Amino acid sequence: SLLMSDQYRNTEHVAKVTAPLLVLHGEQDEVIPAAMGRRVYAAANEPKKLEIFPRGHHSDLFDHGAWERVRAFLAGLPAGS
């Protein structure tokens, strides 16, 4: 991409993650399209959860309720995971 000098290959790397994964993404993200968050989620192993924030941008997800989603995700994990 011409806009980003660093190229992250998250979809390749996430397949190696064995820990529970929570993907948070803003639908209005002007830096990284929400479609990329969906691709990362699709490539990830279970257990996983995708949270898309319809009015969220790149760095304001916690203004849109992300803490509550993080807490709920963590509370739903089995003990010791």
Biopython code that builds the backbone (N, CA, C, O; Angstrom):
import numpy as np
from Bio.PDB.StructureBuilder import StructureBuilder

atoms = [
    (1, "SER", "N", (0.836, -1.182, 0.000)),
    (1, "SER", "CA", (0.000, 0.000, 0.000)),
    (1, "SER", "C", (0.876, 1.238, 0.000)),
    (1, "SER", "O", (1.940, 1.254, 0.619)),
    (2, "LEU", "N", (0.437, 2.253, -0.679)),
    (2, "LEU", "CA", (1.185, 3.499, -0.719)),
    (2, "LEU", "C", (1.044, 4.288, 0.569)),
    (2, "LEU", "O", (1.900, 5.116, 0.880)),
    (3, "LEU", "N", (-0.020, 4.049, 1.325)),
    (3, "LEU", "CA", (-0.263, 4.819, 2.530)),
    (3, "LEU", "C", (0.509, 4.312, 3.737)),
    (3, "LEU", "O", (0.878, 5.099, 4.609)),
    (4, "MET", "N", (0.754, 3.030, 3.800)),
    (4, "MET", "CA", (1.433, 2.464, 4.963)),
    (4, "MET", "C", (2.762, 1.859, 4.542)),
    (4, "MET", "O", (2.817, 0.984, 3.677)),
    (5, "SER", "N", (3.829, 2.337, 5.163)),
    (5, "SER", "CA", (5.143, 1.798, 4.822)),
    (5, "SER", "C", (5.376, 0.440, 5.483)),
    (5, "SER", "O", (6.092, -0.400, 4.938)),
    (6, "ASP", "N", (4.775, 0.224, 6.652)),
    (6, "ASP", "CA", (4.889, -1.069, 7.330)),
    (6, "ASP", "C", (3.754, -1.967, 6.856)),
    (6, "ASP", "O", (2.589, -1.571, 6.869)),
    (7, "GLN", "N", (4.101, -3.157, 6.446)),
    (7, "GLN", "CA", (3.091, -4.113, 6.012)),
    (7, "GLN", "C", (2.979, -5.214, 7.063)),
    (7, "GLN", "O", (3.918, -5.983, 7.273)),
    (8, "TYR", "N", (1.847, -5.280, 7.706)),
    (8, "TYR", "CA", (1.614, -6.295, 8.724)),
    (8, "TYR", "C", (0.864, -7.450, 8.086)),
    (8, "TYR", "O", (-0.122, -7.250, 7.376)),
    (9, "ARG", "N", (1.329, -8.632, 8.342)),
    (9, "ARG", "CA", (0.697, -9.826, 7.784)),
    (9, "ARG", "C", (-0.087, -10.544, 8.886)),
    (9, "ARG", "O", (0.173, -11.702, 9.214)),
    (10, "ASN", "N", (-1.039, -9.824, 9.433)),
    (10, "ASN", "CA", (-1.793, -10.340, 10.573)),
    (10, "ASN", "C", (-2.539, -11.623, 10.267)),
    (10, "ASN", "O", (-2.621, -12.503, 11.124)),
    (11, "THR", "N", (-3.084, -11.751, 9.069)),
    (11, "THR", "CA", (-3.837, -12.969, 8.766)),
    (11, "THR", "C", (-2.928, -14.189, 8.746)),
    (11, "THR", "O", (-3.367, -15.296, 9.060)),
    (12, "GLU", "N", (-1.672, -13.996, 8.380)),
    (12, "GLU", "CA", (-0.713, -15.109, 8.418)),
    (12, "GLU", "C", (-0.334, -15.453, 9.850)),
    (12, "GLU", "O", (-0.263, -16.627, 10.214)),
    (13, "HIS", "N", (-0.094, -14.439, 10.655)),
    (13, "HIS", "CA", (0.395, -14.653, 12.016)),
    (13, "HIS", "C", (-0.695, -15.125, 12.977)),
    (13, "HIS", "O", (-0.417, -15.896, 13.895)),
    (14, "VAL", "N", (-1.925, -14.672, 12.776)),
    (14, "VAL", "CA", (-2.981, -15.014, 13.725)),
    (14, "VAL", "C", (-3.292, -16.508, 13.714)),
    (14, "VAL", "O", (-3.783, -17.042, 14.709)),
    (15, "ALA", "N", (-3.019, -17.174, 12.629)),
    (15, "ALA", "CA", (-3.263, -18.622, 12.559)),
    (15, "ALA", "C", (-2.393, -19.401, 13.539)),
    (15, "ALA", "O", (-2.696, -20.551, 13.855)),
    (16, "LYS", "N", (-1.319, -18.787, 14.022)),
    (16, "LYS", "CA", (-0.421, -19.440, 14.983)),
    (16, "LYS", "C", (-0.835, -19.196, 16.432)),
    (16, "LYS", "O", (-0.293, -19.820, 17.344)),
    (17, "VAL", "N", (-1.780, -18.304, 16.646)),
    (17, "VAL", "CA", (-2.220, -17.958, 17.999)),
    (17, "VAL", "C", (-3.125, -19.063, 18.525)),
    (17, "VAL", "O", (-4.087, -19.460, 17.867)),
    (18, "THR", "N", (-2.807, -19.555, 19.718)),
    (18, "THR", "CA", (-3.623, -20.603, 20.330)),
    (18, "THR", "C", (-4.410, -20.094, 21.532)),
    (18, "THR", "O", (-5.256, -20.812, 22.065)),
    (19, "ALA", "N", (-4.144, -18.879, 21.960)),
    (19, "ALA", "CA", (-4.868, -18.280, 23.081)),
    (19, "ALA", "C", (-6.218, -17.749, 22.601)),
    (19, "ALA", "O", (-6.384, -17.461, 21.416)),
    (20, "PRO", "N", (-7.180, -17.620, 23.511)),
    (20, "PRO", "CA", (-8.446, -16.993, 23.133)),
    (20, "PRO", "C", (-8.186, -15.598, 22.555)),
    (20, "PRO", "O", (-7.322, -14.869, 23.042)),
    (21, "LEU", "N", (-8.934, -15.240, 21.524)),
    (21, "LEU", "CA", (-8.675, -13.995, 20.804)),
    (21, "LEU", "C", (-9.937, -13.153, 20.700)),
    (21, "LEU", "O", (-11.002, -13.645, 20.327)),
    (22, "LEU", "N", (-9.800, -11.885, 21.034)),
    (22, "LEU", "CA", (-10.868, -10.906, 20.865)),
    (22, "LEU", "C", (-10.393, -9.885, 19.843)),
    (22, "LEU", "O", (-9.379, -9.219, 20.054)),
    (23, "VAL", "N", (-11.116, -9.760, 18.741)),
    (23, "VAL", "CA", (-10.788, -8.788, 17.699)),
    (23, "VAL", "C", (-11.778, -7.638, 17.816)),
    (23, "VAL", "O", (-12.988, -7.834, 17.704)),
    (24, "LEU", "N", (-11.258, -6.443, 18.040)),
    (24, "LEU", "CA", (-12.073, -5.229, 18.123)),
    (24, "LEU", "C", (-11.768, -4.376, 16.905)),
    (24, "LEU", "O", (-10.601, -4.176, 16.566)),
    (25, "HIS", "N", (-12.808, -3.866, 16.238)),
    (25, "HIS", "CA", (-12.556, -3.036, 15.061)),
    (25, "HIS", "C", (-13.684, -2.035, 14.882)),
    (25, "HIS", "O", (-14.851, -2.338, 15.131)),
    (26, "GLY", "N", (-13.315, -0.838, 14.444)),
    (26, "GLY", "CA", (-14.294, 0.198, 14.138)),
    (26, "GLY", "C", (-14.710, 0.133, 12.681)),
    (26, "GLY", "O", (-13.866, 0.081, 11.786)),
    (27, "GLU", "N", (-16.003, 0.137, 12.448)),
    (27, "GLU", "CA", (-16.512, 0.111, 11.069)),
    (27, "GLU", "C", (-16.086, 1.357, 10.300)),
    (27, "GLU", "O", (-15.945, 1.312, 9.078)),
    (28, "GLN", "N", (-15.881, 2.460, 10.998)),
    (28, "GLN", "CA", (-15.509, 3.728, 10.361)),
    (28, "GLN", "C", (-13.999, 3.962, 10.364)),
    (28, "GLN", "O", (-13.552, 5.078, 10.100)),
    (29, "ASP", "N", (-13.217, 2.939, 10.655)),
    (29, "ASP", "CA", (-11.752, 3.068, 10.712)),
    (29, "ASP", "C", (-11.231, 3.551, 9.366)),
    (29, "ASP", "O", (-11.422, 2.895, 8.342)),
    (30, "GLU", "N", (-10.571, 4.703, 9.378)),
    (30, "GLU", "CA", (-10.036, 5.276, 8.156)),
    (30, "GLU", "C", (-8.572, 4.903, 7.928)),
    (30, "GLU", "O", (-7.989, 5.288, 6.914)),
    (31, "VAL", "N", (-7.980, 4.166, 8.849)),
    (31, "VAL", "CA", (-6.582, 3.733, 8.722)),
    (31, "VAL", "C", (-6.515, 2.284, 8.239)),
    (31, "VAL", "O", (-5.803, 1.967, 7.286)),
    (32, "ILE", "N", (-7.262, 1.417, 8.906)),
    (32, "ILE", "CA", (-7.304, -0.006, 8.551)),
    (32, "ILE", "C", (-8.771, -0.377, 8.342)),
    (32, "ILE", "O", (-9.558, -0.309, 9.286)),
    (33, "PRO", "N", (-9.147, -0.760, 7.147)),
    (33, "PRO", "CA", (-10.554, -1.071, 6.877)),
    (33, "PRO", "C", (-11.087, -2.191, 7.774)),
    (33, "PRO", "O", (-10.358, -3.117, 8.130)),
    (34, "ALA", "N", (-12.350, -2.090, 8.126)),
    (34, "ALA", "CA", (-12.980, -3.117, 8.955)),
    (34, "ALA", "C", (-12.914, -4.487, 8.285)),
    (34, "ALA", "O", (-12.919, -5.512, 8.966)),
    (35, "ALA", "N", (-12.854, -4.509, 6.982)),
    (35, "ALA", "CA", (-12.730, -5.786, 6.270)),
    (35, "ALA", "C", (-11.471, -6.532, 6.702)),
    (35, "ALA", "O", (-11.462, -7.762, 6.735)),
    (36, "MET", "N", (-10.412, -5.801, 7.032)),
    (36, "MET", "CA", (-9.180, -6.452, 7.501)),
    (36, "MET", "C", (-9.418, -7.104, 8.861)),
    (36, "MET", "O", (-8.940, -8.214, 9.098)),
    (37, "GLY", "N", (-10.133, -6.451, 9.741)),
    (37, "GLY", "CA", (-10.478, -7.065, 11.021)),
    (37, "GLY", "C", (-11.273, -8.340, 10.832)),
    (37, "GLY", "O", (-11.069, -9.324, 11.543)),
    (38, "ARG", "N", (-12.175, -8.318, 9.875)),
    (38, "ARG", "CA", (-12.968, -9.519, 9.583)),
    (38, "ARG", "C", (-12.098, -10.635, 9.015)),
    (38, "ARG", "O", (-12.313, -11.807, 9.321)),
    (39, "ARG", "N", (-11.119, -10.276, 8.190)),
    (39, "ARG", "CA", (-10.213, -11.297, 7.637)),
    (39, "ARG", "C", (-9.336, -11.895, 8.736)),
    (39, "ARG", "O", (-9.100, -13.103, 8.755)),
    (40, "VAL", "N", (-8.858, -11.060, 9.643)),
    (40, "VAL", "CA", (-8.054, -11.561, 10.766)),
    (40, "VAL", "C", (-8.896, -12.525, 11.595)),
    (40, "VAL", "O", (-8.435, -13.607, 11.957)),
    (41, "TYR", "N", (-10.113, -12.134, 11.888)),
    (41, "TYR", "CA", (-11.010, -12.999, 12.654)),
    (41, "TYR", "C", (-11.236, -14.330, 11.937)),
    (41, "TYR", "O", (-11.173, -15.390, 12.560)),
    (42, "ALA", "N", (-11.495, -14.279, 10.655)),
    (42, "ALA", "CA", (-11.753, -15.499, 9.883)),
    (42, "ALA", "C", (-10.550, -16.436, 9.883)),
    (42, "ALA", "O", (-10.717, -17.655, 9.857)),
    (43, "ALA", "N", (-9.347, -15.882, 9.912)),
    (43, "ALA", "CA", (-8.128, -16.697, 9.876)),
    (43, "ALA", "C", (-7.738, -17.237, 11.249)),
    (43, "ALA", "O", (-6.883, -18.117, 11.347)),
    (44, "ALA", "N", (-8.352, -16.722, 12.303)),
    (44, "ALA", "CA", (-7.972, -17.091, 13.670)),
    (44, "ALA", "C", (-8.579, -18.426, 14.082)),
    (44, "ALA", "O", (-9.603, -18.862, 13.558)),
    (45, "ASN", "N", (-7.911, -19.054, 15.036)),
    (45, "ASN", "CA", (-8.400, -20.294, 15.641)),
    (45, "ASN", "C", (-9.416, -19.972, 16.729)),
    (45, "ASN", "O", (-9.437, -18.864, 17.264)),
    (46, "GLU", "N", (-10.242, -20.935, 17.045)),
    (46, "GLU", "CA", (-11.155, -20.827, 18.192)),
    (46, "GLU", "C", (-10.356, -21.018, 19.472)),
    (46, "GLU", "O", (-9.312, -21.671, 19.435)),
    (47, "PRO", "N", (-10.791, -20.488, 20.580)),
    (47, "PRO", "CA", (-11.943, -19.619, 20.732)),
    (47, "PRO", "C", (-11.616, -18.195, 20.270)),
    (47, "PRO", "O", (-10.508, -17.696, 20.463)),
    (48, "LYS", "N", (-12.604, -17.566, 19.662)),
    (48, "LYS", "CA", (-12.410, -16.218, 19.144)),
    (48, "LYS", "C", (-13.738, -15.480, 19.150)),
    (48, "LYS", "O", (-14.809, -16.087, 19.147)),
    (49, "LYS", "N", (-13.643, -14.167, 19.160)),
    (49, "LYS", "CA", (-14.837, -13.315, 19.152)),
    (49, "LYS", "C", (-14.499, -12.064, 18.362)),
    (49, "LYS", "O", (-13.413, -11.503, 18.511)),
    (50, "LEU", "N", (-15.416, -11.630, 17.532)),
    (50, "LEU", "CA", (-15.260, -10.411, 16.744)),
    (50, "LEU", "C", (-16.268, -9.384, 17.230)),
    (50, "LEU", "O", (-17.463, -9.667, 17.318)),
    (51, "GLU", "N", (-15.783, -8.198, 17.541)),
    (51, "GLU", "CA", (-16.646, -7.090, 17.944)),
    (51, "GLU", "C", (-16.394, -5.929, 16.988)),
    (51, "GLU", "O", (-15.311, -5.343, 16.980)),
    (52, "ILE", "N", (-17.399, -5.603, 16.188)),
    (52, "ILE", "CA", (-17.326, -4.472, 15.266)),
    (52, "ILE", "C", (-18.160, -3.339, 15.865)),
    (52, "ILE", "O", (-19.307, -3.546, 16.262)),
    (53, "PHE", "N", (-17.584, -2.160, 15.927)),
    (53, "PHE", "CA", (-18.252, -0.990, 16.469)),
    (53, "PHE", "C", (-18.703, -0.111, 15.304)),
    (53, "PHE", "O", (-17.867, 0.519, 14.656)),
    (54, "PRO", "N", (-20.006, -0.056, 15.024)),
    (54, "PRO", "CA", (-20.504, 0.643, 13.842)),
    (54, "PRO", "C", (-20.046, 2.097, 13.730)),
    (54, "PRO", "O", (-19.788, 2.571, 12.623)),
    (55, "ARG", "N", (-19.940, 2.810, 14.845)),
    (55, "ARG", "CA", (-19.511, 4.215, 14.798)),
    (55, "ARG", "C", (-18.052, 4.390, 15.192)),
    (55, "ARG", "O", (-17.570, 5.519, 15.286)),
    (56, "GLY", "N", (-17.347, 3.299, 15.422)),
    (56, "GLY", "CA", (-15.955, 3.361, 15.858)),
    (56, "GLY", "C", (-15.001, 3.669, 14.719)),
    (56, "GLY", "O", (-15.185, 3.233, 13.582)),
    (57, "HIS", "N", (-13.977, 4.435, 15.063)),
    (57, "HIS", "CA", (-12.910, 4.761, 14.115)),
    (57, "HIS", "C", (-11.667, 3.959, 14.502)),
    (57, "HIS", "O", (-11.786, 2.869, 15.062)),
    (58, "HIS", "N", (-10.485, 4.485, 14.211)),
    (58, "HIS", "CA", (-9.256, 3.733, 14.441)),
    (58, "HIS", "C", (-8.852, 3.681, 15.911)),
    (58, "HIS", "O", (-8.354, 2.656, 16.377)),
    (59, "SER", "N", (-9.054, 4.755, 16.636)),
    (59, "SER", "CA", (-8.513, 4.789, 18.002)),
    (59, "SER", "C", (-9.527, 5.263, 19.040)),
    (59, "SER", "O", (-9.138, 5.798, 20.078)),
    (60, "ASP", "N", (-10.805, 5.077, 18.780)),
    (60, "ASP", "CA", (-11.804, 5.545, 19.747)),
    (60, "ASP", "C", (-12.765, 4.448, 20.214)),
    (60, "ASP", "O", (-13.862, 4.750, 20.684)),
    (61, "LEU", "N", (-12.373, 3.204, 20.091)),
    (61, "LEU", "CA", (-13.290, 2.109, 20.409)),
    (61, "LEU", "C", (-13.724, 2.102, 21.868)),
    (61, "LEU", "O", (-14.831, 1.670, 22.188)),
    (62, "PHE", "N", (-12.856, 2.578, 22.749)),
    (62, "PHE", "CA", (-13.215, 2.583, 24.168)),
    (62, "PHE", "C", (-14.238, 3.674, 24.477)),
    (62, "PHE", "O", (-14.877, 3.646, 25.529)),
    (63, "ASP", "N", (-14.395, 4.627, 23.569)),
    (63, "ASP", "CA", (-15.472, 5.611, 23.691)),
    (63, "ASP", "C", (-16.808, 5.022, 23.237)),
    (63, "ASP", "O", (-17.859, 5.629, 23.444)),
    (64, "HIS", "N", (-16.766, 3.863, 22.630)),
    (64, "HIS", "CA", (-17.965, 3.224, 22.080)),
    (64, "HIS", "C", (-18.307, 1.911, 22.786)),
    (64, "HIS", "O", (-19.058, 1.096, 22.250)),
    (65, "GLY", "N", (-17.764, 1.706, 23.978)),
    (65, "GLY", "CA", (-18.136, 0.533, 24.758)),
    (65, "GLY", "C", (-17.198, -0.655, 24.690)),
    (65, "GLY", "O", (-17.577, -1.766, 25.063)),
    (66, "ALA", "N", (-15.980, -0.440, 24.219)),
    (66, "ALA", "CA", (-15.048, -1.571, 24.098)),
    (66, "ALA", "C", (-14.706, -2.198, 25.447)),
    (66, "ALA", "O", (-14.534, -3.414, 25.530)),
    (67, "TRP", "N", (-14.605, -1.389, 26.510)),
    (67, "TRP", "CA", (-14.257, -1.975, 27.819)),
    (67, "TRP", "C", (-15.273, -3.025, 28.224)),
    (67, "TRP", "O", (-14.912, -4.092, 28.723)),
    (68, "GLU", "N", (-16.545, -2.720, 28.009)),
    (68, "GLU", "CA", (-17.590, -3.674, 28.379)),
    (68, "GLU", "C", (-17.447, -4.969, 27.579)),
    (68, "GLU", "O", (-17.648, -6.057, 28.117)),
    (69, "ARG", "N", (-17.103, -4.853, 26.308)),
    (69, "ARG", "CA", (-16.927, -6.038, 25.462)),
    (69, "ARG", "C", (-15.710, -6.850, 25.905)),
    (69, "ARG", "O", (-15.739, -8.080, 25.904)),
    (70, "VAL", "N", (-14.640, -6.145, 26.284)),
    (70, "VAL", "CA", (-13.432, -6.831, 26.767)),
    (70, "VAL", "C", (-13.748, -7.564, 28.066)),
    (70, "VAL", "O", (-13.396, -8.733, 28.226)),
    (71, "ARG", "N", (-14.409, -6.880, 28.986)),
    (71, "ARG", "CA", (-14.761, -7.513, 30.265)),
    (71, "ARG", "C", (-15.638, -8.746, 30.052)),
    (71, "ARG", "O", (-15.415, -9.782, 30.677)),
    (72, "ALA", "N", (-16.621, -8.638, 29.183)),
    (72, "ALA", "CA", (-17.516, -9.770, 28.917)),
    (72, "ALA", "C", (-16.751, -10.934, 28.295)),
    (72, "ALA", "O", (-16.993, -12.091, 28.641)),
    (73, "PHE", "N", (-15.836, -10.638, 27.388)),
    (73, "PHE", "CA", (-15.033, -11.690, 26.762)),
    (73, "PHE", "C", (-14.188, -12.403, 27.813)),
    (73, "PHE", "O", (-14.157, -13.632, 27.864)),
    (74, "LEU", "N", (-13.509, -11.630, 28.645)),
    (74, "LEU", "CA", (-12.656, -12.228, 29.677)),
    (74, "LEU", "C", (-13.475, -13.015, 30.692)),
    (74, "LEU", "O", (-13.055, -14.085, 31.132)),
    (75, "ALA", "N", (-14.626, -12.501, 31.062)),
    (75, "ALA", "CA", (-15.478, -13.194, 32.034)),
    (75, "ALA", "C", (-15.991, -14.523, 31.484)),
    (75, "ALA", "O", (-16.278, -15.440, 32.253)),
    (76, "GLY", "N", (-16.107, -14.633, 30.177)),
    (76, "GLY", "CA", (-16.611, -15.853, 29.566)),
    (76, "GLY", "C", (-15.571, -16.926, 29.331)),
    (76, "GLY", "O", (-15.899, -18.031, 28.900)),
    (77, "LEU", "N", (-14.314, -16.607, 29.613)),
    (77, "LEU", "CA", (-13.250, -17.591, 29.399)),
    (77, "LEU", "C", (-13.221, -18.609, 30.532)),
    (77, "LEU", "O", (-13.499, -18.260, 31.679)),
    (78, "PRO", "N", (-12.894, -19.842, 30.231)),
    (78, "PRO", "CA", (-12.750, -20.837, 31.295)),
    (78, "PRO", "C", (-11.613, -20.446, 32.245)),
    (78, "PRO", "O", (-10.631, -19.834, 31.824)),
    (79, "ALA", "N", (-11.749, -20.793, 33.497)),
    (79, "ALA", "CA", (-10.700, -20.509, 34.476)),
    (79, "ALA", "C", (-9.392, -21.138, 34.021)),
    (79, "ALA", "O", (-9.365, -22.282, 33.567)),
    (80, "GLY", "N", (-8.312, -20.382, 34.145)),
    (80, "GLY", "CA", (-6.990, -20.889, 33.802)),
    (80, "GLY", "C", (-6.616, -20.740, 32.342)),
    (80, "GLY", "O", (-5.530, -21.158, 31.940)),
    (81, "SER", "N", (-7.490, -20.155, 31.539)),
    (81, "SER", "CA", (-7.136, -20.014, 30.116)),
    (81, "SER", "C", (-6.405, -18.715, 29.846)),
    (81, "SER", "O", (-6.036, -18.440, 28.704)),
]
sb = StructureBuilder()
sb.init_structure("model")
sb.init_model(0)
sb.init_chain("A")
sb.init_seg("    ")
for serial, (resi, resn, name, xyz) in enumerate(atoms, 1):
    if name == "N":
        sb.init_residue(resn, " ", resi, " ")
    sb.init_atom(name, np.array(xyz, "f"), 0.0, 1.0, " ", f" {name:<3s}", serial, name[0])
structure = sb.get_structure()
